[in-house]
Amino acid sequence: MKKIALYILCGVTALFTSCDPSLLDLQNENTLSTGVYWKTESDVEAGVVAVYGMFYRQGTWTRNIYTQMIGMADEGVSYAGWTELNEYTKFIFTDYNFSEVNTKIWREHYTAIFRANQVLDNIGNVPFGNATHKDDLIGQTKFLRAFYYFYLTALWDNVPLVLNTSSAADKPMQASADEVLIQIEEDLEDAITKLPSTRDANNYGRPTKGAAYGLLAKAYAQHHKWEDAKRCLEWLVDGEGKNYYTLVPNWADNFSNYTEDNKESLYEIHFSLTNKVGFDQTDNYLDPNAQLGTQIEMNQAPTGIGWNNIEARRWLVDYYKREQTTDGKNDSRLFYTLWYDGAASDFPEYPNQLIYGSSWNSDWGNRVFIKKYSTDASPLYYWNDNNFRSLRYADMLLLYAETLNELNTTPPSKAIECLNRVRNRVNLPNIEDSKYYNGSQISTNKDAFREHLKIERALELAMECVRWVDLKRWGINDQTTLNELKARDSDFNNFIIGKSIRMPIPQSEVDNNPNLNQNDQY
């Protein structure tokens, strides 16, 4: 309409002067559009950075996803004062449009995917001076798209699979969890061919070939494609990857903001306090100075110190204390993972056990708070800069052990070796020599080994947003398994087989898209 008006103006003034309409068609330098963007290499680089930028949202890795992923698993519980927030972790889904969890996590994951699709749709038309750099950017973007889809399917299963730049009028088709996993696998297989094996210190936040292999192994395991998972894990444990990754001697270094990007980390989400802005700016998409920190501490800190949106189940304390180390002490992972009444007597070798500068409050009773990823900040600030280790080598070792066990009639020696590497690092004996567990049965019986790995993974990876993915892989589809979960976590009294393994899709999405069906039984 504006351009038509300009032509009319030219006609009216033609008797007095000549008029070139193109001279009046000016670009607003303060606002870029897709019509003038995606022209240069730097445009693409900025587009990829925008995909990373979606890590810093409440619905992704700033805060809310920790509550949901930990709370739905048997390791966590929410007593948040916000009723819907704690009910969502208890499989009580009353409001399918609950903004703090359901719609926010959904929307912000799809915003990230939209940004990734823009890069992939346009990068082919942009001239690059270095083909390797171009491939690297494609590999990074495909890794990120796969990463976001991995958590979408972990929460909802059946989601729209959008692989091209979308518009507001689009009504994408729904895909099954299997179809989404296949796309994740395809993206990561391609990313592996394009990503470098290592990064310099200025680019640790970008994925490497090892990160892609790690996420791909997890995707194949969820799909029960054990041979494919083995191929990925072989590269990490026995192949080229062993030159880059190993277990760090001090287990706690995996969760400290002073020991980030160590040799055990395949991929970390990098957080920073560079922009120390207030709470309200966390979701300001238009603010280039928006917060780049994480609220994981505020989210899990005890009442009176933080928000206390998520905490741990007591059974974890008991399980850690089942087995002592070779020098007669309690498992140090318990000390660095959880705060609980009695920790001082369990770990007398660690004096001055304070929770963000405070002693244990008797009002907390028998509750258990999450210590992992805490810092020495006191008093607690809204944000911290502790990187989240999304893919860790210890996870890969235990997954390799599980994969090899599934592919054989009895646990092979390599599977036992991987398990023992994880145990020995924290000074636990080889499983064959355990004084608590029946090591001879575990090391020779496929079913016993599988069941024991469920315990080992719980203790090694607690509160790392891994357990819910594990439970889905192992299956919660029979009453016996469900009863075991209920015994550890009463939240599972609300779990309905065939329904609660996935969340309800935001109802607003279902209402606006005729190609999207609500998940079964919702």
SEDREN-253786 format. One line per 2 residues: for each residue y, x, z of C-alpha. Coordinates in nm, 2 decimals, decimal comma, always signed. Example, Ala and Ser with C-alpha at 12.3 -4.5 7.8 and 13.67 -1.06 7.14 Angstrom:
<palums>
-0,45 +1,23 +0,78 ~ -0,11 +1,37 +0,71
</palums>
This chain:
<palums>
+0,00 +0,00 +0,00 ~ +0,24 +0,28 +0,08
+0,17 +0,45 -0,25 ~ +0,24 +0,13 -0,44
+0,57 +0,10 -0,27 ~ +0,66 +0,45 -0,37
+0,59 +0,37 -0,74 ~ +0,81 +0,06 -0,71
+1,09 +0,28 -0,57 ~ +1,05 +0,52 -0,86
+1,09 +0,24 -1,11 ~ +1,40 +0,10 -0,95
+1,57 +0,44 -0,95 ~ +1,46 +0,56 -1,29
+1,80 +0,50 -1,45 ~ +1,96 +0,74 -1,21
+1,70 +1,02 -1,17 ~ +1,34 +1,11 -1,26
+1,07 +1,04 -1,00 ~ +0,74 +1,23 -0,96
+0,51 +1,02 -0,73 ~ +0,30 +1,33 -0,64
+0,61 +1,48 -0,47 ~ +0,62 +1,19 -0,24
+0,24 +1,20 -0,14 ~ +0,28 +1,44 +0,16
+0,01 +1,55 +0,40 ~ +0,08 +1,50 +0,77
+0,02 +1,85 +0,90 ~ -0,04 +1,71 +1,25
-0,34 +1,50 +1,14 ~ -0,63 +1,62 +0,93
-0,86 +1,39 +0,73 ~ -1,19 +1,45 +0,57
-1,01 +1,44 +0,23 ~ -0,83 +1,77 +0,30
-1,08 +1,92 +0,55 ~ -1,42 +2,10 +0,47
-1,26 +2,34 +0,23 ~ -1,29 +2,68 +0,40
-1,54 +2,88 +0,60 ~ -1,32 +2,84 +0,90
-1,33 +2,46 +0,86 ~ -1,71 +2,47 +0,89
-1,69 +2,71 +1,19 ~ -1,46 +2,47 +1,37
-1,69 +2,18 +1,28 ~ -1,98 +2,36 +1,44
-1,78 +2,43 +1,75 ~ -1,70 +2,06 +1,77
-2,08 +1,99 +1,80 ~ -2,10 +2,23 +2,09
-1,80 +2,05 +2,24 ~ -2,01 +1,74 +2,31
-2,19 +1,93 +2,59 ~ -1,88 +1,88 +2,80
-1,90 +1,50 +2,84 ~ -2,01 +1,28 +3,13
-2,29 +1,13 +2,92 ~ -2,43 +1,47 +2,82
-2,43 +1,78 +3,04 ~ -2,12 +1,75 +3,25
-2,28 +1,50 +3,49 ~ -2,47 +1,18 +3,42
-2,78 +1,31 +3,24 ~ -2,89 +1,50 +3,55
-2,89 +1,18 +3,76 ~ -3,10 +0,99 +3,50
-3,35 +1,26 +3,40 ~ -3,41 +1,37 +3,76
-3,40 +1,03 +3,91 ~ -3,65 +0,86 +3,68
-3,90 +1,14 +3,75 ~ -4,11 +1,15 +4,07
-3,91 +1,45 +4,20 ~ -3,58 +1,27 +4,25
-3,41 +0,96 +4,41 ~ -3,06 +0,82 +4,40
-2,89 +0,66 +4,70 ~ -2,56 +0,65 +4,51
-2,31 +0,39 +4,65 ~ -2,27 +0,27 +4,29
-2,55 +0,01 +4,28 ~ -2,62 +0,03 +3,90
-2,62 +0,40 +3,91 ~ -2,90 +0,43 +4,17
-3,09 +0,13 +4,03 ~ -3,10 +0,28 +3,68
-3,31 +0,57 +3,83 ~ -3,54 +0,31 +4,00
-3,64 +0,14 +3,67 ~ -3,41 -0,16 +3,76
-3,21 -0,22 +3,45 ~ -2,99 -0,53 +3,51
-2,69 -0,45 +3,29 ~ -2,81 -0,31 +2,96
-2,44 -0,21 +2,89 ~ -2,39 -0,02 +3,21
-2,12 +0,22 +3,10 ~ -2,17 +0,51 +3,34
-2,53 +0,57 +3,21 ~ -2,66 +0,36 +2,93
-2,38 +0,32 +2,69 ~ -2,21 +0,65 +2,77
-2,52 +0,87 +2,73 ~ -2,61 +0,68 +2,41
-2,26 +0,70 +2,26 ~ -2,19 +1,07 +2,34
-2,53 +1,19 +2,20 ~ -2,46 +1,00 +1,88
-2,11 +1,14 +1,86 ~ -2,26 +1,49 +1,87
-2,51 +1,39 +1,60 ~ -2,23 +1,25 +1,39
-2,04 +1,58 +1,41 ~ -2,36 +1,77 +1,32
-2,42 +1,55 +1,02 ~ -2,06 +1,61 +0,90
-2,12 +1,99 +0,91 ~ -2,46 +1,96 +0,73
-2,32 +1,72 +0,46 ~ -2,02 +1,94 +0,38
-2,13 +2,30 +0,43 ~ -2,30 +2,32 +0,09
-1,96 +2,26 -0,09 ~ -1,77 +2,53 +0,09
-1,76 +2,89 -0,05 ~ -1,89 +3,15 +0,19
-1,85 +3,53 +0,16 ~ -2,17 +3,59 +0,35
-2,48 +3,38 +0,29 ~ -2,64 +3,49 +0,61
-2,34 +3,36 +0,81 ~ -2,37 +3,03 +0,63
-2,74 +3,00 +0,70 ~ -2,67 +3,09 +1,07
-2,42 +2,80 +1,09 ~ -2,68 +2,56 +0,94
-2,94 +2,68 +1,18 ~ -2,71 +2,63 +1,48
-2,62 +2,28 +1,37 ~ -2,98 +2,18 +1,30
-3,08 +2,32 +1,65 ~ -2,80 +2,11 +1,81
-2,89 +1,80 +1,62 ~ -3,26 +1,84 +1,73
-3,15 +1,91 +2,09 ~ -2,95 +1,59 +2,11
-3,23 +1,38 +1,95 ~ -3,48 +1,53 +2,19
-3,30 +1,38 +2,49 ~ -3,23 +1,05 +2,31
-3,60 +1,00 +2,25 ~ -3,69 +1,12 +2,60
-3,48 +0,84 +2,74 ~ -3,51 +0,56 +2,48
-3,80 +0,65 +2,24 ~ -3,71 +0,42 +1,95
-3,36 +0,51 +1,83 ~ -3,17 +0,51 +1,50
-3,24 +0,82 +1,30 ~ -2,91 +0,90 +1,14
-2,91 +1,21 +0,92 ~ -2,59 +1,18 +0,72
-2,23 +1,12 +0,80 ~ -2,20 +0,76 +0,91
-1,92 +0,50 +0,89 ~ -1,83 +0,22 +1,12
-1,99 -0,03 +0,88 ~ -2,33 +0,14 +0,88
-2,63 -0,03 +1,04 ~ -2,89 +0,24 +1,06
-3,26 +0,17 +1,07 ~ -3,45 +0,21 +1,39
-3,71 +0,49 +1,41 ~ -4,01 +0,53 +1,64
-4,04 +0,81 +1,89 ~ -4,30 +0,97 +1,66
-4,06 +0,96 +1,36 ~ -3,78 +1,11 +1,57
-4,00 +1,39 +1,69 ~ -4,10 +1,46 +1,33
-3,74 +1,50 +1,23 ~ -3,67 +1,72 +1,53
-3,97 +1,94 +1,42 ~ -3,83 +1,96 +1,06
-3,48 +2,06 +1,18 ~ -3,62 +2,33 +1,41
-3,86 +2,47 +1,16 ~ -3,57 +2,52 +0,92
-3,35 +2,65 +1,20 ~ -3,61 +2,92 +1,28
-3,58 +3,06 +0,93 ~ -3,20 +3,08 +0,96
-3,12 +3,19 +1,31 ~ -3,11 +3,55 +1,43
-3,34 +3,68 +1,69 ~ -3,06 +3,81 +1,91
-2,69 +3,75 +1,98 ~ -2,41 +3,98 +2,10
-2,24 +3,91 +2,43 ~ -1,96 +3,71 +2,27
-2,21 +3,46 +2,12 ~ -2,47 +3,40 +2,39
-2,39 +3,03 +2,38 ~ -2,53 +3,00 +2,03
-2,90 +2,95 +1,98 ~ -3,13 +3,22 +1,86
-3,47 +3,21 +1,68 ~ -3,63 +3,21 +2,03
-3,43 +2,91 +2,14 ~ -3,55 +2,72 +1,83
-3,91 +2,82 +1,89 ~ -3,88 +2,71 +2,25
-3,74 +2,36 +2,18 ~ -3,99 +2,32 +1,89
-4,28 +2,41 +2,12 ~ -4,17 +2,13 +2,36
-4,13 +1,88 +2,07 ~ -4,48 +1,96 +1,94
-4,62 +1,93 +2,29 ~ -4,47 +1,59 +2,33
-4,63 +1,50 +2,00 ~ -4,96 +1,65 +2,12
-4,96 +1,87 +1,82 ~ -5,12 +2,15 +2,01
-5,19 +2,39 +1,73 ~ -4,83 +2,38 +1,62
-4,71 +2,43 +1,98 ~ -4,94 +2,73 +2,01
-4,79 +2,89 +1,70 ~ -4,44 +2,87 +1,85
-4,55 +2,98 +2,20 ~ -4,75 +3,27 +2,05
-4,42 +3,40 +1,89 ~ -4,25 +3,38 +2,23
-4,52 +3,53 +2,45 ~ -4,73 +3,75 +2,23
-4,52 +3,80 +1,92 ~ -4,17 +3,92 +1,84
-4,03 +3,72 +2,13 ~ -4,19 +3,94 +2,40
-3,93 +4,20 +2,30 ~ -3,65 +3,97 +2,41
-3,79 +3,75 +2,69 ~ -3,97 +3,80 +3,01
-3,96 +3,67 +3,37 ~ -3,68 +3,82 +3,58
-3,79 +3,98 +3,91 ~ -3,57 +3,76 +4,12
-3,65 +3,40 +4,06 ~ -3,32 +3,28 +4,20
-3,13 +3,47 +3,93 ~ -3,21 +3,19 +3,70
-2,97 +2,95 +3,87 ~ -2,68 +3,17 +3,98
-2,35 +3,19 +3,80 ~ -2,35 +3,56 +3,86
-2,67 +3,63 +3,66 ~ -2,64 +3,42 +3,35
-2,79 +3,49 +3,01 ~ -3,07 +3,70 +3,16
-3,40 +3,79 +2,99 ~ -3,56 +3,47 +3,11
-3,32 +3,24 +2,94 ~ -3,39 +3,11 +2,59
-3,09 +2,88 +2,58 ~ -2,81 +2,80 +2,82
-2,53 +2,55 +2,81 ~ -2,23 +2,76 +2,89
-1,97 +2,62 +3,13 ~ -1,63 +2,76 +3,22
-1,34 +2,70 +3,45 ~ -1,09 +2,83 +3,20
-0,93 +2,48 +3,18 ~ -0,91 +2,38 +3,55
-0,78 +2,03 +3,48 ~ -0,82 +1,72 +3,69
-1,11 +1,47 +3,69 ~ -0,95 +1,21 +3,46
-0,93 +1,46 +3,17 ~ -1,30 +1,51 +3,14
-1,35 +1,25 +2,87 ~ -1,02 +1,30 +2,68
-1,14 +1,36 +2,33 ~ -0,79 +1,44 +2,21
-0,71 +1,70 +2,47 ~ -0,78 +2,06 +2,34
-0,76 +2,17 +2,70 ~ -1,02 +1,93 +2,84
-1,25 +2,05 +3,12 ~ -1,53 +2,29 +3,01
-1,71 +2,29 +3,35 ~ -2,00 +2,10 +3,49
-2,01 +1,86 +3,78 ~ -2,37 +1,92 +3,87
-2,27 +2,04 +4,23 ~ -2,05 +1,74 +4,30
-2,32 +1,51 +4,16 ~ -2,60 +1,64 +4,39
-2,41 +1,76 +4,70 ~ -2,48 +1,56 +5,03
-2,27 +1,27 +5,14 ~ -1,94 +1,39 +5,29
-1,94 +1,70 +5,07 ~ -2,00 +1,56 +4,72
-2,09 +1,23 +4,55 ~ -2,46 +1,24 +4,64
-2,57 +1,06 +4,32 ~ -2,91 +1,23 +4,31
-3,13 +1,41 +4,57 ~ -3,49 +1,52 +4,60
-3,81 +1,35 +4,72 ~ -3,96 +1,49 +5,04
-4,30 +1,55 +4,89 ~ -4,17 +1,86 +4,71
-4,10 +2,03 +5,04 ~ -4,46 +1,96 +5,15
-4,60 +2,08 +4,82 ~ -4,41 +2,41 +4,84
-4,54 +2,47 +5,19 ~ -4,90 +2,41 +5,10
-4,96 +2,77 +5,00 ~ -4,82 +3,09 +5,15
-4,74 +3,41 +4,97 ~ -4,96 +3,72 +4,98
-4,75 +3,85 +5,27 ~ -4,78 +3,53 +5,47
-4,44 +3,37 +5,40 ~ -4,33 +3,04 +5,25
-4,27 +3,01 +4,88 ~ -3,91 +3,14 +4,82
-3,86 +2,88 +4,55 ~ -3,84 +2,62 +4,82
-3,55 +2,80 +4,98 ~ -3,35 +2,83 +4,66
-3,44 +2,48 +4,53 ~ -3,38 +2,24 +4,82
-3,18 +2,19 +5,14 ~ -3,37 +2,01 +5,42
-3,39 +1,99 +5,80 ~ -3,63 +2,27 +5,91
-3,54 +2,52 +5,65 ~ -3,40 +2,76 +5,91
-3,74 +2,78 +6,08 ~ -3,93 +2,80 +5,75
-3,72 +3,09 +5,63 ~ -3,60 +3,29 +5,93
-3,55 +3,58 +5,70 ~ -3,24 +3,40 +5,55
-2,98 +3,36 +5,82 ~ -2,67 +3,15 +5,81
-2,82 +2,87 +5,61 ~ -2,51 +2,66 +5,53
-2,46 +2,38 +5,28 ~ -2,13 +2,45 +5,11
-2,01 +2,60 +5,43 ~ -2,15 +2,32 +5,66
-2,44 +2,31 +5,89 ~ -2,72 +2,05 +5,86
-2,58 +1,71 +5,96 ~ -2,83 +1,52 +6,19
-2,72 +1,20 +6,02 ~ -2,90 +1,32 +5,71
-3,23 +1,29 +5,89 ~ -3,54 +1,36 +5,67
-3,35 +1,36 +5,34 ~ -3,37 +1,65 +5,10
-3,08 +1,77 +4,89 ~ -3,08 +1,97 +4,57
-2,97 +2,34 +4,62 ~ -3,07 +2,47 +4,27
-2,76 +2,54 +4,06 ~ -2,53 +2,54 +4,37
-2,26 +2,81 +4,40 ~ -2,09 +2,97 +4,69
-1,78 +2,75 +4,64 ~ -1,65 +2,62 +4,97
-1,50 +2,37 +4,99 ~ -1,67 +2,22 +4,69
-1,45 +2,17 +4,38 ~ -1,50 +1,90 +4,12
-1,63 +2,15 +3,87 ~ -1,82 +2,48 +3,85
-1,90 +2,73 +3,58 ~ -2,27 +2,78 +3,64
-2,45 +2,77 +3,31 ~ -2,74 +2,53 +3,28
-3,06 +2,69 +3,16 ~ -3,20 +2,44 +2,92
-3,49 +2,65 +2,80 ~ -3,65 +2,90 +3,03
-3,93 +3,15 +2,97 ~ -4,13 +3,04 +3,28
-4,14 +2,69 +3,12 ~ -4,28 +2,85 +2,80
-4,55 +3,03 +2,99 ~ -4,67 +2,72 +3,17
-4,65 +2,52 +2,85 ~ -4,85 +2,79 +2,67
-5,11 +2,77 +2,94 ~ -5,12 +2,39 +2,90
-5,14 +2,41 +2,52 ~ -5,43 +2,67 +2,53
-5,62 +2,46 +2,78 ~ -5,59 +2,15 +2,55
-5,72 +2,35 +2,26 ~ -6,03 +2,47 +2,44
-6,32 +2,33 +2,63 ~ -6,25 +2,54 +2,93
-5,92 +2,73 +3,03 ~ -5,92 +3,05 +2,83
-5,82 +3,38 +3,00 ~ -5,48 +3,37 +2,83
-5,40 +3,04 +2,99 ~ -5,49 +3,17 +3,33
-5,29 +3,48 +3,27 ~ -4,98 +3,28 +3,19
-5,02 +3,07 +3,50 ~ -5,06 +3,37 +3,72
-4,76 +3,54 +3,58 ~ -4,55 +3,26 +3,71
-4,72 +3,25 +4,04 ~ -4,72 +3,63 +4,09
-4,34 +3,65 +4,03 ~ -4,28 +3,46 +4,36
-4,56 +3,66 +4,54 ~ -4,83 +3,39 +4,52
-5,18 +3,51 +4,46 ~ -5,37 +3,46 +4,14
-5,49 +3,10 +4,12 ~ -5,85 +3,23 +4,15
-5,77 +3,38 +4,49 ~ -5,57 +3,09 +4,63
-5,65 +3,00 +4,99 ~ -5,54 +2,64 +4,95
-5,64 +2,53 +4,60 ~ -5,99 +2,55 +4,46
-5,92 +2,84 +4,23 ~ -6,27 +2,87 +4,10
-6,27 +2,51 +3,98 ~ -5,92 +2,52 +3,84
-5,99 +2,84 +3,64 ~ -6,31 +2,71 +3,49
-6,26 +2,33 +3,44 ~ -6,03 +2,19 +3,17
-5,94 +1,87 +3,36 ~ -5,89 +2,05 +3,69
-5,67 +2,31 +3,52 ~ -5,46 +2,04 +3,35
-5,41 +1,85 +3,68 ~ -5,31 +2,17 +3,86
-5,05 +2,26 +3,60 ~ -4,88 +1,94 +3,69
-4,82 +2,08 +4,04 ~ -4,73 +2,43 +3,92
-4,47 +2,29 +3,68 ~ -4,32 +2,06 +3,95
-4,27 +2,36 +4,18 ~ -4,14 +2,61 +3,92
-3,91 +2,37 +3,73 ~ -3,80 +2,12 +3,99
-3,45 +1,96 +3,92 ~ -3,42 +2,11 +3,58
-3,44 +1,79 +3,38 ~ -3,80 +1,88 +3,27
-4,02 +1,66 +3,49 ~ -3,95 +1,33 +3,32
-4,03 +1,48 +2,98 ~ -4,35 +1,62 +3,14
-4,45 +1,28 +3,28 ~ -4,40 +1,12 +2,94
-4,62 +1,38 +2,77 ~ -4,90 +1,34 +3,03
-4,87 +0,96 +3,01 ~ -4,80 +0,69 +3,26
-5,02 +0,43 +3,09 ~ -5,29 +0,36 +3,35
-5,29 +0,22 +3,70 ~ -5,45 +0,52 +3,85
-5,17 +0,75 +3,73 ~ -4,91 +0,50 +3,84
-5,06 +0,47 +4,19 ~ -5,04 +0,85 +4,22
-4,67 +0,85 +4,13 ~ -4,61 +0,56 +4,37
-4,75 +0,76 +4,65 ~ -4,50 +1,04 +4,59
-4,20 +0,82 +4,48 ~ -4,16 +0,46 +4,58
-3,93 +0,40 +4,29 ~ -4,24 +0,37 +4,08
-4,32 +0,04 +4,26 ~ -4,07 -0,10 +4,00
-4,24 +0,07 +3,71 ~ -4,40 -0,16 +3,45
-4,66 +0,00 +3,23 ~ -4,56 -0,04 +2,86
-4,20 -0,11 +2,95 ~ -4,04 +0,14 +3,20
-4,14 +0,45 +3,01 ~ -3,82 +0,40 +2,81
-3,48 +0,27 +2,90 ~ -3,33 -0,05 +2,74
-3,11 +0,02 +2,44 ~ -2,75 -0,07 +2,51
-2,73 -0,44 +2,43 ~ -2,40 -0,40 +2,25
-2,58 -0,17 +2,00 ~ -2,85 -0,43 +1,94
-2,60 -0,71 +1,90 ~ -2,40 -0,52 +1,64
-2,69 -0,38 +1,44 ~ -2,94 -0,63 +1,29
-3,17 -0,33 +1,21 ~ -3,20 -0,24 +1,58
-3,45 -0,42 +1,81 ~ -3,44 -0,40 +2,19
-3,72 -0,20 +2,34 ~ -4,04 -0,38 +2,43
-4,04 -0,62 +2,73 ~ -3,66 -0,59 +2,78
</palums>
